Amino acid sequence: MSQLFSVSLKRCLHEIHCNTSGASLGPEGTMSVVRLEESRERIRTELDNTVNFWLKYSHDTVHGGFFTCIGRDGKVYDELKYVWLQGRQVWMYCRLYRTMDRFRKPEILEAAKAGGAFLRKFARVSSSSGQWKCAFCLTRDGKAVKIQRTIFSECFYIMAMDELSRVTDDKDMQLEAEQMMEQIIYWVRVDSSGLGRPQLPGDFPINSMAVPMMLLCLVQQLTEGRGQEVFQKYRELGSWCVQQILQHIQRDGTAILENVSQDKTELPGCQGRLQNPGHALEAGWFLLQYSTEWGDEELQRIAIDKFMELPYQRGWDKEHGGLFYFLDVDGHCPTQLEWSMKLWWPHCEALIAFLMAYSQTKKPELLDRFFQVFEYTFSHFPDAKSGEWFGYLTQEGKLALDFKGGPFKGFFHVPRCLYMCERILDDLLANKD
Amino acid sequence: MSQLFSVSLKRCLHEIHCNTSGASLGPEGTMSVVRLEESRERIRTELDNTVNFWLKYSHDTVHGGFFTCIGRDGKVYDELKYVWLQGRQVWMYCRLYRTMDRFRKPEILEAAKAGGAFLRKFARVSSSSGQWKCAFCLTRDGKAVKIQRTIFSECFYIMAMDELSRVTDDKDMQLEAEQMMEQIIYWVRVDSSGLGRPQLPGDFPINSMAVPMMLLCLVQQLTEGRGQEVFQKYRELGSWCVQQILQHIQRDGTAILENVSQDKTELPGCQGRLQNPGHALEAGWFLLQYSTEWGDEELQRIAIDKFMELPYQRGWDKEHGGLFYFLDVDGHCPTQLEWSMKLWWPHCEALIAFLMAYSQTKKPELLDRFFQVFEYTFSHFPDAKSGEWFGYLTQEGKLALDFKGGPFKGFFHVPRCLYMCERILDDLLANKD
């Protein structure tokens, strides 16, 4: 793939003389503009292909909702419907429909509505505590198969409902999303017993980075453009999420640890030493968005230095390229069997993180990182034959699992990454001089 | 490791002229005797080393019980105590102490007693249903961290207590094991709600091979040499377990599937198509033991043809050697990220299975299988530097995770395999002419 960034003669003839003062594209000049334009072109094409893949193969026109287990060639290999992925697909369709002209198509809107109807009809199940829980997994016709004792199915349900309410202008649906949000806030900040986990003396509450990250994402989702009332409603929660995320900076600021204690200290054992570089990078761009919204330069600096640079330094495989899935901060072998595999989604998060960081700072080293990750990602994950991306490679970069959709891979990380990067690139290139 | 089986001059000079009629070592003759003697020597040495490794590194002399997370060099990298592995270590120590003279040492007995005391004091927790459950994981000082909604912690608790009661002649402990067994039988055959899983309309009961396998193992454990009363008590259960296991022969007898429906048919989707070759091979030698006990030649044939030959044919990696962890019977990619990895324990089960099958039938192809697995196993898993075995390799046979003990690897599969193989080899070689 190194030819991806070759500067063609034709492009050279149309060189754009950009400002090198840092006000727009930064000091790296013409060559970067060309590379950025080439990467945007590739990203646009991949986004179109990805959308088409899921439009073509994932819709269940009999029972509604989306098939999520889809093989390399588009064939459904399991009819189970994973609720995280149902919610994410509704969200992604709506977001594309709402914010990108070329996806404002009835086909996409109708698919999103059908997915939302399936979720509303089947995903919510009443738990033993009398509170609403969302199932983790449904049969093709909507019967609950499994419920996780966590908040994440509910979170993706909210994302779906809020974004769908925006394109359908359905106030009841927006309200439903906010009501589910209240339930989650109660579980996280007041009493988690409704999640169904038994209270055990050795299982003290911890701060797992996924929880404040997910809530911060939902705050941004629920408040975007909604006006002062909603904004004020979630303001304190957003600030709390940021503080909770920042507590994961440990070891005198030299590492992001995935799990910390409730009093901000390192936990013992593997759980405490766990690093998930892709997750830290995702937190990085969540924090960067928040810092922009609030004009918080200190937070911007922390987001980049701690949640992007550290995971990159520790997480990039210097031998084979790509980001490790899990690492132990002291160099012990992680106990997760898949720790050394290269998964698609950490690379998606890294692309968004470094491009967003570059767009805000114009620091050339951040653009270098973006291109490094871009090179690895686009030379390893996309399937040129059947479309969409593979998700799981060995440490050496060999294909390990060949499906396009599975229990944790759906229409989400790939299109969200391509969508976000395309938009950032549009802005960057529109302001290039 | 191919020199492992080189026939040394010295050995040639002491060749044993064995009977080739099939009555003892089978038609392959002298060469096999030498190879069997060499393999027994290697197995004895490995068993001694493995026992020494765990005696040296795993005992918690402060809080009791065993550390189970032990790094490649013997260092404890996490103090959590996994209950499956506590129970298994007690069982293995006691079995070695009881049945092999060279392990009848006070050090081993005391360690087993201390482990048993830790289990009795801390592993049992009262569940919300008022029934006893065993924790899955404890803190170093015995506080419950996690409870699984399955039967397996309880099963290994029973194995530990029954075997410990044999070496200590403690009738109360034997009774406690039988009482816990009653609880498990109730969960499996009458009402599973005490396990804590919510009843969901899409989560219908299935026949997962682990359950009847585990119960059959416990029947054999509880009844061995106990006399008629206990034997009769579990007789019907043993027969039921065998029938449940046989239901996993699917696809017109061409495949062993890990999960089937309660009415003996294939389940839809990935769950239904899942194959776990190591597990099938383990079931194979469980069935073979049962067939010997009952003199059931038809079951012996099925155990070998279906539960050994099929998993070998489907599960052996013809490119890189070794047994795959998971496979899909239709050739789809499994969704388990670790599906193509080579784990130590399926190879342990294969060694026992093929050697036991050979010892009962004297069919040379079964001995060939044993040697093939032996060659792969002993050239890949043992750590010549620090002792014990590595547990997790890539498909290509490269070391992927380097610890000796982890959440699912303890003092069990390696020593059980070496112990069983040494005993079978002792019998074979004692009856060689």
Boltz contact constraints between the chains, C-beta under 6 A:
constraints:
  - contact:
      token1: [A, 77]
      token2: [B, 332]
      max_distance: 6.0
  - contact:
      token1: [A, 78]
      token2: [B, 269]
      max_distance: 6.0
  - contact:
      token1: [A, 78]
      token2: [B, 270]
      max_distance: 6.0
  - contact:
      token1: [A, 80]
      token2: [B, 269]
      max_distance: 6.0
  - contact:
      token1: [A, 139]
      token2: [B, 202]
      max_distance: 6.0
  - contact:
      token1: [A, 143]
      token2: [B, 201]
      max_distance: 6.0
  - contact:
      token1: [A, 143]
      token2: [B, 202]
      max_distance: 6.0
  - contact:
      token1: [A, 144]
      token2: [B, 200]
      max_distance: 6.0
  - contact:
      token1: [A, 144]
      token2: [B, 202]
      max_distance: 6.0
  - contact:
      token1: [A, 145]
      token2: [B, 202]
      max_distance: 6.0
  - contact:
      token1: [A, 145]
      token2: [B, 203]
      max_distance: 6.0
  - contact:
      token1: [A, 200]
      token2: [B, 144]
      max_distance: 6.0
  - contact:
      token1: [A, 201]
      token2: [B, 143]
      max_distance: 6.0
  - contact:
      token1: [A, 202]
      token2: [B, 139]
      max_distance: 6.0
  - contact:
      token1: [A, 202]
      token2: [B, 143]
      max_distance: 6.0
  - contact:
      token1: [A, 202]
      token2: [B, 144]
      max_distance: 6.0
  - contact:
      token1: [A, 202]
      token2: [B, 145]
      max_distance: 6.0
  - contact:
      token1: [A, 203]
      token2: [B, 145]
      max_distance: 6.0
  - contact:
      token1: [A, 269]
      token2: [B, 78]
      max_distance: 6.0
  - contact:
      token1: [A, 269]
      token2: [B, 80]
      max_distance: 6.0
  - contact:
      token1: [A, 270]
      token2: [B, 78]
      max_distance: 6.0
  - contact:
      token1: [A, 332]
      token2: [B, 77]
      max_distance: 6.0
  - contact:
      token1: [A, 333]
      token2: [B, 401]
      max_distance: 6.0
  - contact:
      token1: [A, 333]
      token2: [B, 402]
      max_distance: 6.0
  - contact:
      token1: [A, 333]
      token2: [B, 403]
      max_distance: 6.0
  - contact:
      token1: [A, 335]
      token2: [B, 406]
      max_distance: 6.0
  - contact:
      token1: [A, 335]
      token2: [B, 407]
      max_distance: 6.0
  - contact:
      token1: [A, 337]
      token2: [B, 338]
      max_distance: 6.0
  - contact:
      token1: [A, 337]
      token2: [B, 392]
      max_distance: 6.0
  - contact:
      token1: [A, 338]
      token2: [B, 337]
      max_distance: 6.0
  - contact:
      token1: [A, 392]
      token2: [B, 337]
      max_distance: 6.0
  - contact:
      token1: [A, 401]
      token2: [B, 333]
      max_distance: 6.0
  - contact:
      token1: [A, 402]
      token2: [B, 333]
      max_distance: 6.0
  - contact:
      token1: [A, 403]
      token2: [B, 333]
      max_distance: 6.0
  - contact:
      token1: [A, 406]
      token2: [B, 335]
      max_distance: 6.0
  - contact:
      token1: [A, 407]
      token2: [B, 335]
      max_distance: 6.0
